Every structure is written in C-alpha cells, then in structure tokens.
Amino acid sequence: MATQIGSRTSADSPCHREERIRLTREVLCRAATCDGSERSALLNQAITLNLPVARSIAQRFRNRGESVEDLEQVAYLALTRAVHGFDAGRGEDFLAFAVPTIRGELKRHFRDLGWMVRPPRRIQEIQAVVAPAIEELTQELSRSPRIAEIADRIERAEDEVGEALACQGCFTPDSLDDRGPDDDGRPVSALLGEAEPGFERAEAVTILGPACRELKPRDRRILFLRFFLGRTQEEIAQELGVTQMQVSRLLSRILRNLRESVADAGDGPVDTEAKRRKVAA
C-alpha cells in the first residue's frame, strides 16, 4: 500500500464532505475499469481520502476501555475492506456503504475482543449507547447525568442502565496486585474479605447444642475430651478405664446418634421421647 494505513498525512487536511465523495467516486470508478498495479494505486488513494472518516467513527467509541489507537486501526482495516468490496457500478454513495461497515466492525471488536470479563450480550449492547449518551448529556447539562436522564435519552429502563454502568470495569478490571497510582499503597488483594471460621463454629454450636444436651453425661464427656481438648482415643480410654476399641465404638455410636438427631430436627417436630430412647440406645 502506497500510504500506510493510520499515518496522519495530507488526509488530515480539511476536505469538504461533498468534495471527498466526488473524488472517491471518481477514483473508484477508474479503479473499476483497470487492474494490476494501477487498480491497487487507485484503491489506496480512495483509502487515503477516507482515513479521516474512519478516524472520526473510531473517536465515537473512545473511553470504553480500549485505546484510541487500537480503535483507529480497527476502523482503518474496515475501511480497507470496504474500499476493496465496494461495487462502483451500482452508483451508490461510497460512504453510505463504508460507514455502516466501519461501525459494525468496531462493535464486533468490542463484542469479541474488548471484554476481559464478559457480561451478557444485552448489557454489552446497552453499554455501547450509554457512553455516547453520557458525553452528550454532560455537555448539555454541564454536570454528570443521572441514571434516569441517561435512561430517558437512550429509551431504556433505569435498572438496565444501572447494570450497564456497573459493568464499565469489565473491559479493564483492576489487578489484585494493583497498589494505586503511585504503586506505594496496599494491594487490592489485601482489602478483600476472608471467610471467618468463627461463623462456622457458631453455626455448628447452634445446630449441635440441643442434640448434645440430650446425650448421657458420659457421652458428653467423651465428646468434650475428643473434640474440645483434642485427646486421643487411647488417652480417653485410660481416663474412662476402658479399651481404645471401646472408645472408638462409643464415638461412632455417639456421632451416629448426633447425625440422626440433627437430621430429625431439620425435618420438623419429632417425638421427643422417641428421640431420647434412640440416643440412650
């Protein structure tokens, strides 16, 4: 290609829309009647003429988590495909064909590659129109627009707009190792909550408390020695004056009764006397 795509050459000089359309039509019509290197040179000329158009479309998608340079490259490639795929013989305006092509390619870029955390397709589509609406409303109101104002502008429900705004970080989510702009703060990972083991213990006590109170004193003593003091079965056997095998059997029976008692409690009211006979068995 004679002119590098994306280079800011004379294509950035002011060029009236009608003049650009006229020149592009002439170049593409000439390209349709020739081939080889002459055709390639004419197609490159058409691309160069319309680089500002592609650049302008790319600018409309800025501030959405992708760099402007990357967006411009996507737009330039879409412009190139539009130039090579345009049929000058149909007599249509080239921009009427190229602009939707470029815009569609940019939208596909966001849909397929822009999201690091991919929200539902519905939210992606809403967010694509939320960002331009925010820019327009900010200029009109001289302040940040409210969700209701954004929803009214794009004709969407407020909860959908709120969900789309909440997904703004899905393009470039923060790293767990991020320490702030000066890299001297605490990492994000240090601010995350952790599971509190005390909650599990409290839940276990709440569930097992009533069942344990129905155990015989010796059974409660065995549980206390084993699970609160951390005694081995051999140490418990020595304290109770029984064998280690007997302690193992006692623990198995106690735990089985506790499981059945807790299961009965989860099923609803039960016969208390029948439960006591089961525990005493």
Secondary structure as the mmCIF struct_conf table of DSSP 4:
data_model
#
loop_
_struct_conf.conf_type_id
_struct_conf.id
_struct_conf.beg_label_comp_id
_struct_conf.beg_label_asym_id
_struct_conf.beg_label_seq_id
_struct_conf.end_label_comp_id
_struct_conf.end_label_asym_id
_struct_conf.end_label_seq_id
BEND BEND1 THR A 3 THR A 3
TURN_TY1_P TURN_TY1_P1 ILE A 5 GLY A 6
BEND BEND2 THR A 9 THR A 9
HELX_RH_3T_P HELX_RH_3T_P1 SER A 10 ASP A 12
BEND BEND3 SER A 13 SER A 13
HELX_RH_AL_P HELX_RH_AL_P1 ARG A 17 ALA A 31
TURN_TY1_P TURN_TY1_P2 ALA A 32 THR A 33
HELX_RH_AL_P HELX_RH_AL_P2 GLY A 36 LEU A 49
TURN_TY1_P TURN_TY1_P3 ASN A 50 ASN A 50
HELX_RH_AL_P HELX_RH_AL_P3 LEU A 51 GLN A 59
TURN_TY1_P TURN_TY1_P4 ARG A 60 PHE A 61
BEND BEND4 ASN A 63 GLU A 66
HELX_RH_AL_P HELX_RH_AL_P4 VAL A 68 GLY A 85
HELX_RH_3T_P HELX_RH_3T_P2 ALA A 88 ARG A 90
HELX_RH_AL_P HELX_RH_AL_P5 PHE A 94 HIS A 109
HELX_RH_PI_P HELX_RH_PI_P1 PHE A 110 GLY A 114
BEND BEND5 MET A 116 VAL A 117
HELX_RH_AL_P HELX_RH_AL_P6 ARG A 121 LEU A 141
BEND BEND6 SER A 142 ARG A 143
HELX_LH_PP_P HELX_LH_PP_P1 SER A 144 ARG A 146
HELX_RH_AL_P HELX_RH_AL_P7 ILE A 147 ILE A 154
TURN_TY1_P TURN_TY1_P5 GLU A 155 GLU A 155
HELX_RH_AL_P HELX_RH_AL_P8 GLU A 158 ALA A 166
TURN_TY1_P TURN_TY1_P6 CYS A 167 CYS A 167
HELX_RH_3T_P HELX_RH_3T_P3 GLN A 168 CYS A 170
BEND BEND7 PHE A 171 THR A 172
HELX_LH_PP_P HELX_LH_PP_P2 PRO A 173 SER A 175
TURN_TY1_P TURN_TY1_P7 LEU A 176 ASP A 177
TURN_TY1_P TURN_TY1_P8 GLY A 180 ASP A 183
BEND BEND8 GLY A 185 GLY A 185
HELX_RH_3T_P HELX_RH_3T_P4 VAL A 188 LEU A 191
BEND BEND9 LEU A 192 LEU A 192
HELX_RH_AL_P HELX_RH_AL_P9 PRO A 197 ARG A 213
TURN_TY1_P TURN_TY1_P9 GLU A 214 GLU A 214
BEND BEND10 LEU A 215 LEU A 215
HELX_RH_AL_P HELX_RH_AL_P10 PRO A 217 LEU A 223
HELX_RH_PI_P HELX_RH_PI_P2 PHE A 224 PHE A 228
BEND BEND11 LEU A 229 LEU A 229
HELX_RH_AL_P HELX_RH_AL_P11 GLN A 233 LEU A 240
TURN_TY1_P TURN_TY1_P10 GLY A 241 GLY A 241
BEND BEND12 VAL A 242 VAL A 242
HELX_RH_AL_P HELX_RH_AL_P12 GLN A 244 ASP A 267
HELX_RH_AL_P HELX_RH_AL_P13 THR A 272 ALA A 280
#
